[in-house]
């Protein structure tokens, strides 16, 4: 096996994978707030930023309306 690989000029290289990016609770809350504001509230542009900030804060702090 090794002799065949050397005869063909093969090289062995380790398999390297990129670890999954870890998300925080804040990231999850911000993503959920963004989806909520776009899909449910229908906020756009400037209103969208305010909506996302409001619902991200509520999610992170555990507050509700």
Beta strands, then each sheet from edge to edge (+ up, - down):
end
